[in-house]
Amino acid sequence: MAGRIPSEFIQQLLARADLADLIGRYVQIKKAGAEFKACCPFHNEKTPSFTISPSKGFYHCFGCGAHGTAISFLMEYGRYSFPDAVEELAKQTGMEVPRTGGSDAPRQELDPLYDCTEAACQYYQQALTRSKPAQAYARERGLSKEICEEYRIGFAPPGFENIGSNLPSRFNQELLLKVGLLSKKEGRVYDKFRNRLMFPIRDSRGRVLGFGGRVIDDKDKPKYMNSPETPLFHKGRVLYGVHELQQRRGKINYLILTEGYMDVVSLTQAGVRNALATLGTATTEDHVRQMGRFCRTFVFCFDGDPAGRAAGWRALESLLPVLREGDEVRFAHLPEGEDPDSYIRAHGVPGWKEFIRGATPLEEYFFTHLEQGLNLDLASGKSALVAKAKPLCEKVGAPVFRDLMIRKLCDTTGLREDQLRLEPATAGEPDAQRPKPTPPGRPSAIRVMIRLLLEYPGLARLAPPPEDLKAISVPGFDLFAKIVELVQKNPDIKADGILESFRGQDAEKHLNSLMRWTPVELSGVKEEGDVHVVFEQGVRRFRLQWVRQRIGFLETKQAEEEVLGPVEQEELANLRKERAELARAPGG
């Protein structure tokens, strides 16, 4: 992705997108007044509780609480990343995604690279159909014609000059070198992949980023070879099998992360369709975040040799900072000499599933690894364990899980939590900026006002200037003022546009939480006419609060300095008059 997607474009995109049409492509929907209903695609139900409101650009399930915008739907149901979801929605609405800033190559420079890798992928696929040795090897590995077509598996023929001479002339030597299909050494340019089964590595949209090649003659070395780092392909950001997994509909209960593309393809061939691979590189935080788009339960499955166990530990270290509350992580190491392909052939799918069920939970894997070689009956052993575990516990991004890991460390060593003196994983949000939790059934006035704005953005015209609102030091007011300002600048904005404006910010979770409530549940507002009354009363209360604060400031200044300037004297008189009027008004 090249650069940042302008927020103005996001608003334009959401305004043009038809939420009902989008969801209707994936789910059967039925008109229900001004809205649409469907059986929720996020949980099993027989009676429709999933509502789609095109006027708000928002969907909500009253059964499981799933909710969001058109972009959210593509991310949650289609399992796209945010940039890819924007790209997909733009494609469906006939818009071009602009970008600003960023250090990646401009989009116009990337398109020819994607065209080149796609052409190469097609060439390799055709080459497989013409090579009897490659077809024999594929059959030997148990790969059917169907699985080869699904994963677009091909073949790079022997020889050093195949790829350049078999692609259209517009894919010149410079371009082929840039995407890693050619290598250059001592002035000689030649095919990088030769006599190998070829596995295209695709992104979530199906675009070919690079390739992995597996020799069909085990005498050749290295056995596996990936594309080099290119403008398209970065091993630390890519997981093999994402596009194919994304095509799978229905709930994915757990993901298996393996070491290579043959692992994924072999498992899929056997009927296990929930595996991804890291392409032989160490697991990164980006890998873990991508997995989190599909589900909350992960099994890291690596070889049982020392290299595989080292890979498992590196994976654990990478996931600690990005671990979310509720994520379940397990580790499984195959017997030495086995890989997923050989294991599932020998034990079948039932044996494979039994092996995965026996995977070690993260916390057990963590402490078992760190306790190796330590005598915990001795103070020195306990001290050594703390020295190893403490820095890692500090990295855990999920506060509750972090606390539980600390408690486990205390139970093992006999120390109190205060004796460990751990540093916080992340800086906390200032209390003054965080809306305070409200007891059930007693929503705060500011929460009601924000929720009404989300439902009826046009109410912002009834609010005072945002700078007046920002002067009031009440929890949640800053967010309220930002929304008022956003709507006043964008009069046609809908709920989806407001929500997407706060994506990735602290306020996002608060707004999403509010969208789980209807205005009726929060404030008792049942008719649109009542909305204006409730909102105007709230505005008056907040304005009165600000007026009182300003009067107090001016009166204090007058008492301390004995006299105010003419302008401030006039302001104080007007504010006192306004205070009396606001106090007499309904809801004042």
C-alpha positions in Angstrom: 0.0 0.0 0.0 1.4 3.4 -1.0 0.9 6.1 1.5 -2.0 7.2 3.7 -5.6 7.1 2.5 -7.1 10.6 2.9 -10.0 10.7 5.4 -11.9 12.9 3.0 -11.9 10.0 0.5 -13.2 7.6 3.2 -16.2 9.9 3.7 -16.8 10.2 -0.1 -16.5 6.4 -0.4 -19.0 5.7 2.4 -21.4 8.3 1.0 -21.4 6.5 -2.3 -21.4 2.9 -1.0 -24.7 1.0 -0.8 -24.5 -1.0 2.4 -27.5 -3.1 1.6 -26.1 -4.0 -1.8 -22.7 -4.8 -0.4 -24.1 -7.1 2.4 -26.6 -8.6 -0.1 -23.8 -9.9 -2.2 -22.8 -12.2 0.7 -26.0 -12.7 2.7 -29.7 -13.1 1.7 -31.5 -9.9 2.9 -35.1 -8.9 3.0 -36.6 -5.4 3.0 -38.2 -4.3 6.3 -39.5 -0.8 6.0 -36.7 1.7 5.5 -34.2 -1.0 6.6 -33.2 -4.6 5.7 -33.1 -7.7 7.8 -31.2 -10.9 7.5 -30.0 -13.9 9.5 -26.8 -12.8 11.1 -23.7 -13.9 9.1 -21.6 -13.8 12.3 -23.5 -16.3 14.3 -26.0 -19.1 13.7 -29.6 -18.1 14.0 -33.0 -19.1 12.5 -34.9 -15.8 13.2 -33.4 -12.7 11.6 -32.0 -10.3 14.1 -29.4 -8.7 11.8 -30.5 -5.2 10.6 -29.0 -3.1 7.9 -29.7 0.7 7.8 -28.6 2.2 4.5 -29.6 5.7 5.7 -27.0 5.4 8.6 -24.6 3.2 6.7 -24.6 0.9 9.7 -25.5 -2.7 10.5 -26.3 -4.2 13.8 -27.2 -7.7 15.1 -29.4 -7.7 18.2 -28.5 -11.3 18.8 -24.7 -11.3 19.0 -24.0 -7.5 19.0 -22.0 -7.5 15.7 -22.1 -4.0 14.2 -20.2 -1.7 12.0 -19.9 0.1 8.6 -19.4 -1.1 5.0 -15.7 -1.1 5.7 -16.1 -3.0 9.0 -18.2 -5.6 7.2 -15.5 -6.3 4.6 -12.9 -6.5 7.4 -15.0 -8.8 9.7 -16.9 -11.0 7.2 -14.5 -10.7 4.2 -11.5 -10.7 6.5 -9.8 -7.9 4.7 -7.2 -5.6 6.2 -8.4 -2.0 6.5 -6.5 -0.8 3.4 -7.7 -3.8 1.4 -11.3 -3.3 2.6 -11.1 0.3 1.3 -9.7 -0.9 -2.0 -12.4 -3.5 -2.4 -15.2 -1.1 -1.5 -13.8 1.5 -3.9 -13.6 -1.1 -6.7 -17.2 -2.0 -6.1 -18.3 1.6 -6.2 -16.2 2.6 -9.2 -13.8 4.9 -7.3 -10.0 5.2 -7.4 -8.2 5.2 -4.0 -5.9 8.2 -3.8 -3.0 8.3 -1.3 -0.9 10.9 0.3 2.6 10.7 1.9 4.1 7.3 2.7 7.4 5.9 1.7 6.2 3.0 -0.4 6.3 3.1 -4.2 3.6 5.2 -5.8 0.6 3.2 -7.0 1.3 3.7 -10.7 4.8 2.2 -10.2 3.3 -1.0 -8.5 0.7 -1.8 -11.1 3.2 -3.0 -13.7 4.8 -5.2 -11.1 1.5 -6.9 -10.2 0.9 -7.4 -14.0 4.3 -9.0 -14.3 3.9 -11.4 -11.4 0.4 -12.3 -12.6 1.7 -13.1 -16.1 4.5 -15.2 -14.6 1.9 -17.1 -12.5 -0.1 -17.9 -15.6 3.1 -19.1 -17.4 4.1 -21.4 -14.6 0.6 -22.9 -14.4 0.7 -23.6 -18.1 4.2 -25.1 -17.8 2.9 -27.6 -15.2 0.4 -28.9 -17.7 3.2 -29.6 -20.1 5.7 -31.2 -17.8 5.2 -34.9 -17.0 8.0 -35.0 -14.4 6.4 -32.1 -12.5 3.0 -33.6 -12.7 4.4 -36.9 -11.5 6.0 -35.2 -8.5 2.7 -33.3 -7.7 0.9 -36.7 -7.7 3.6 -38.2 -5.5 3.0 -35.4 -3.0 -0.7 -36.2 -3.2 -1.7 -32.9 -4.9 -4.8 -33.2 -7.0 -5.6 -31.2 -10.1 -8.2 -29.3 -8.1 -5.8 -28.3 -5.3 -3.3 -27.1 -7.8 -5.9 -24.9 -9.5 -7.1 -23.5 -6.2 -3.6 -22.5 -5.1 -2.5 -21.8 -8.7 0.5 -24.1 -8.4 2.7 -24.2 -11.4 6.1 -25.3 -12.6 9.4 -23.4 -13.5 11.0 -25.5 -16.2 14.8 -26.4 -16.2 17.0 -23.8 -17.9 18.2 -20.3 -17.3 16.2 -18.3 -19.9 12.6 -19.4 -19.8 10.8 -16.7 -18.0 12.0 -13.7 -20.1 11.4 -15.5 -23.4 7.9 -16.7 -22.5 6.4 -13.5 -21.2 5.2 -10.5 -23.3 7.9 -8.1 -24.3 6.6 -5.3 -22.1 7.9 -7.4 -19.1 11.5 -6.5 -19.8 14.6 -7.6 -17.9 14.6 -4.6 -15.6 11.0 -5.4 -14.5 11.7 -9.1 -14.1 14.7 -8.3 -11.9 12.6 -5.9 -9.8 10.0 -8.6 -9.0 12.6 -11.2 -8.3 12.0 -13.6 -11.2 15.5 -13.0 -12.5 18.8 -13.1 -10.6 22.0 -11.2 -11.5 25.4 -12.4 -10.6 28.8 -11.2 -12.0 27.0 -9.5 -14.8 25.0 -12.6 -15.8 21.2 -12.5 -15.7 19.3 -15.8 -15.4 16.0 -17.3 -14.2 15.9 -17.4 -10.4 13.5 -20.4 -10.3 14.4 -23.5 -12.2 13.0 -27.1 -12.2 10.8 -26.2 -9.2 7.1 -26.6 -8.3 5.9 -23.0 -8.0 3.6 -21.7 -5.3 2.4 -18.1 -6.0 2.2 -16.1 -2.8 -0.9 -13.9 -2.9 -2.3 -11.1 -0.7 -5.8 -11.0 0.6 -7.1 -9.6 -2.7 -5.5 -12.4 -4.7 -2.7 -10.4 -6.2 0.5 -12.3 -6.7 3.3 -10.8 -4.6 6.0 -13.3 -5.2 6.7 -17.1 -5.4 7.9 -20.0 -3.4 9.6 -22.9 -5.3 10.1 -26.5 -4.2 12.6 -28.7 -6.1 11.1 -31.8 -7.8 14.6 -33.5 -7.6 15.8 -33.7 -4.0 19.4 -33.6 -5.3 18.9 -29.9 -6.2 19.6 -27.3 -3.5 18.1 -25.5 -1.7 15.0 -27.6 -1.3 12.8 -24.5 -0.8 13.4 -21.0 -2.3 11.3 -17.8 -2.0 11.3 -14.6 -4.0 13.7 -12.0 -2.6 12.4 -8.9 -0.9 10.8 -6.7 -3.6 8.5 -3.6 -3.7 5.6 -6.2 -3.6 7.0 -9.0 -1.4 8.1 -8.6 2.2 8.3 -12.0 4.0 7.8 -10.4 7.4 4.4 -9.1 6.4 3.0 -12.0 4.3 1.4 -15.2 5.3 0.9 -18.0 2.7 -2.7 -19.1 2.2 -4.4 -15.9 3.3 -6.3 -15.4 0.0 -7.5 -19.0 -0.1 -8.6 -19.0 3.5 -10.4 -15.7 2.9 -12.6 -17.5 0.4 -13.8 -19.9 3.0 -17.2 -19.0 4.3 -18.5 -19.7 7.8 -16.8 -19.4 11.2 -13.2 -20.4 11.6 -12.8 -21.7 15.1 -9.0 -21.8 15.1 -6.0 -21.2 12.8 -2.9 -23.4 12.5 0.3 -21.5 11.6 2.9 -23.8 9.9 6.4 -23.2 8.5 5.9 -23.6 4.8 3.5 -23.6 1.8 3.7 -27.3 1.3 2.3 -27.7 4.8 -0.7 -25.5 4.0 -1.4 -27.2 0.7 -1.0 -30.7 2.0 -3.3 -30.0 5.0 -5.9 -28.5 2.6 -5.7 -31.5 0.3 -6.5 -33.7 3.3 -9.5 -31.6 4.3 -7.9 -29.4 7.0 -8.6 -25.9 5.6 -7.6 -23.6 8.4 -3.8 -23.4 8.0 -1.4 -20.6 7.0 2.4 -20.5 6.7 5.2 -18.0 7.5 7.3 -18.9 4.4 10.1 -20.2 6.4 10.8 -16.9 8.2 10.4 -16.0 11.8 6.8 -15.1 13.0 6.4 -11.4 13.2 3.9 -9.1 14.9 2.4 -8.4 11.4 1.8 -12.1 11.0 0.0 -12.3 14.3 -2.2 -9.3 13.5 -3.2 -10.9 10.1 -4.2 -14.1 11.9 -6.3 -12.1 14.3 -8.5 -11.0 11.4 -9.8 -14.6 11.1 -10.4 -15.8 14.7 -9.1 -15.6 18.3 -7.6 -19.1 18.7 -4.2 -20.0 17.1 -2.1 -23.1 17.1 1.6 -22.6 16.2 2.7 -25.9 14.7 6.4 -26.3 14.0 8.9 -29.1 13.6 10.2 -30.9 16.6 13.9 -30.4 15.8 15.9 -27.7 17.5 15.3 -25.2 14.7 11.5 -25.8 14.9 11.5 -25.3 18.7 13.5 -22.1 18.3 10.9 -21.0 15.8 8.2 -21.7 18.3 9.8 -19.6 21.0 10.5 -16.7 18.5 6.8 -16.8 17.6 5.8 -16.5 21.3 8.1 -13.5 21.7 6.5 -11.8 18.7 2.9 -12.3 19.7 3.2 -11.0 23.3 2.9 -7.3 22.4 0.0 -7.8 20.1 -1.9 -10.4 22.2 -5.5 -9.4 22.7 -7.7 -10.2 25.7 -9.4 -13.5 25.0 -6.9 -14.8 22.4 -6.1 -18.4 23.0 -2.7 -19.5 21.8 -1.2 -23.0 21.8 2.0 -24.6 20.6 2.5 -28.0 18.9 5.8 -29.5 17.9 5.7 -32.5 15.5 7.8 -35.5 16.2 11.3 -35.2 14.8 11.5 -36.1 11.2 7.8 -35.4 10.6 6.1 -32.5 8.9 2.3 -31.8 8.6 2.2 -33.6 5.3 3.8 -36.8 6.5 1.9 -36.8 9.8 -1.6 -36.4 8.3 -0.8 -39.1 5.8 0.3 -41.5 8.5 -2.4 -40.7 11.1 -5.3 -39.3 9.0 -7.4 -36.3 9.8 -8.7 -37.8 13.1 -5.1 -38.3 14.3 -4.1 -34.8 13.2 -7.0 -33.2 15.1 -6.0 -35.3 18.2 -2.5 -34.0 17.8 -3.7 -30.4 17.6 -6.0 -30.8 20.6 -2.9 -31.8 22.6 -1.1 -28.5 21.8 0.4 -26.8 24.8 -1.3 -23.6 26.1 0.8 -20.4 25.8 1.4 -19.9 29.6 2.5 -23.5 30.1 4.8 -23.3 27.0 6.2 -20.0 28.3 7.1 -21.2 31.8 8.2 -24.7 30.7 10.7 -23.1 28.3 12.1 -20.6 30.8 12.3 -23.2 33.6 14.6 -25.5 31.7 17.8 -26.0 33.5 16.7 -24.1 36.6 16.4 -25.6 40.1 13.4 -23.8 41.5 14.0 -25.3 44.9 16.9 -22.8 45.2 16.7 -19.1 45.5 19.2 -18.7 42.7 16.8 -20.7 40.4 13.9 -18.5 41.3 15.9 -15.4 40.8 17.0 -16.6 37.4 13.4 -17.3 36.4 12.4 -13.8 37.4 15.3 -12.4 35.4 14.1 -14.3 32.3 10.3 -13.9 32.7 10.0 -10.3 33.9 11.1 -8.6 30.7 8.8 -10.8 28.6 5.8 -10.2 30.9 6.3 -6.5 30.6 5.8 -6.9 26.8 2.4 -8.5 27.1 -0.1 -6.1 25.5 -3.3 -7.6 27.0 -3.5 -6.2 30.6 -5.6 -8.9 32.1 -3.5 -11.7 30.6 -0.4 -9.9 31.7 -1.7 -9.8 35.3 -2.4 -13.5 35.2 1.1 -14.3 33.9 2.6 -12.1 36.7 0.5 -14.0 39.2 1.7 -17.3 37.8 5.3 -16.0 38.2 4.6 -15.0 41.8 3.1 -18.4 42.6 6.2 -20.1 41.2 8.7 -17.9 42.9 6.9 -17.0 46.1 7.3 -13.3 45.5 4.6 -10.7 45.9 3.5 -8.7 42.8 4.8 -5.5 44.3 8.2 -7.0 44.7 8.5 -7.6 40.9 8.0 -3.9 40.1 7.0 -4.5 36.5 6.9 -1.6 34.1 3.5 -1.0 32.4 3.2 -2.5 28.9 1.7 0.7 27.6 1.0 4.2 28.9 -2.5 4.5 30.3 -5.0 6.9 28.9 -5.4 10.0 31.1 -8.5 9.7 33.2 -9.6 13.2 32.2 -9.9 12.1 28.6 -11.6 8.8 29.1 -15.4 8.7 29.4 -16.1 7.2 32.8 -18.1 4.0 32.9 -21.8 4.5 33.6 -23.8 2.2 35.8 -26.3 0.0 33.9 -29.6 1.7 33.4 -28.2 5.2 34.2 -26.5 6.5 31.1 -24.7 9.8 31.5 -26.1 12.8 29.7 -23.0 13.1 27.5 -23.3 9.4 26.4 -27.0 10.0 25.4 -26.0 13.1 23.5 -23.2 11.3 21.6 -25.5 8.4 20.8 -28.2 10.7 19.5 -25.6 12.4 17.3 -24.5 9.1 15.8 -28.2 8.2 15.1 -29.2 11.7 13.9 -26.0 13.7 12.8 -28.2 16.6 11.7 -28.7 17.5 15.4 -25.2 19.0 15.4 -26.7 22.2 14.0 -28.4 22.7 17.4 -25.2 22.6 19.3 -23.1 25.6 20.3 -19.8 26.3 18.6 -17.3 23.4 19.3 -14.9 25.8 20.9 -17.5 26.6 23.6 -18.0 22.9 24.2 -14.3 22.2 24.5 -14.0 24.7 27.3 -16.2 22.5 29.5 -14.1 20.0 31.6 -16.5 17.1 31.8 -15.4 13.5 30.9 -16.5 12.8 27.3 -17.1 16.4 26.4 -14.0 16.5 24.2 -15.3 13.6 22.1 -18.7 15.2 21.9 -17.2 18.4 20.7 -15.1 16.6 18.1 -18.2 14.9 16.7 -20.1 18.2 16.6 -17.2 19.8 14.7 -16.9 16.9 12.3 -20.6 17.0 11.5 -20.8 20.8 11.2 -18.0 20.6 8.6 -19.6 17.6 6.8 -23.4 18.2 7.0 -24.1 15.1 4.9 -22.1 12.7 7.0 -23.8 9.6 8.4 -23.1 7.3 11.3 -20.7 5.2 9.3 -18.7 8.3 8.4 -18.5 9.4 12.0 -17.3 6.0 13.1 -14.7 5.6 10.4 -13.3 9.1 11.3 -12.3 7.7 14.7 -11.0 4.3 13.5 -7.8 3.5 15.3 -8.3 6.2 17.9 -9.1 5.7 21.6 -12.6 7.0 21.0 -13.4 4.1 18.5 -14.1 1.6 21.2 -16.4 4.0 23.1 -18.4 4.9 19.9 -18.7 1.2 19.0 -19.9 0.4 22.5 -22.6 3.1 22.2 -23.8 1.8 18.9 -24.8 -1.4 20.7 -27.5 0.6 22.4 -30.5 2.2 20.7 -31.6 5.7 21.6 -34.7 4.2 23.2 -32.5 2.1 25.5 -30.3 5.0 26.5 -32.7 7.9 26.7 -36.2 6.7 26.2 -36.5 8.6 22.9 -39.1 6.8 20.8 -40.0 9.3 18.0 -37.9 11.6 15.9 -39.7 14.6 17.2 -38.7 13.7 20.8 -35.0 13.6 19.7 -34.8 17.3 19.1 -36.4 18.0 22.5 -34.0 15.7 24.3 -31.0 17.0 22.4 -31.9 20.7 22.8 -32.4 20.2 26.6 -29.0 18.5 26.8 -27.4 21.4 24.8 -29.0 23.9 27.2 -27.7 22.0 30.2 -24.2 21.9 28.8 -24.3 25.5 27.7 -25.5 26.5 31.2 -22.7 24.5 32.7 -20.2 26.4 30.5 -21.9 29.8 31.2 -21.6 29.1 35.0 -17.9 28.2 34.6 -17.2 31.4 32.6 -19.1 33.6 35.1 -17.2 32.0 38.0 -13.9 32.8 36.2 -14.9 36.4 35.5 -16.2 37.0 39.0 -13.1 35.5 40.5 -11.0 37.8 38.3 -13.1 40.8 39.3 -12.7 40.0 43.0 -8.9 39.7 42.6 -8.3 42.6 40.3 -11.3 44.7 41.7 -12.2 45.8 38.2 -12.8 44.3 34.7 -12.2 45.8 31.4 -15.2 47.2 29.4 -15.3 44.1 27.2 -15.3 41.6 30.1 -17.8 43.7 32.0 -20.2 43.5 29.1 -19.5 39.8 28.7 -20.3 39.1 32.4 -23.6 41.0 32.2 -24.7 39.1 29.1 -23.7 35.8 30.6 -25.6 36.5 33.8 -28.7 37.2 31.7 -28.1 34.1 29.6 -27.7 32.0 32.8 -31.1 33.2 34.1 -32.8 32.4 30.7 -31.2 28.9 30.5 -32.2 28.1 34.1 -35.8 28.9 33.3 -36.0 26.9 30.1 -37.3 23.2 30.2 -34.5 20.9 31.2 -32.3 23.8 32.5 
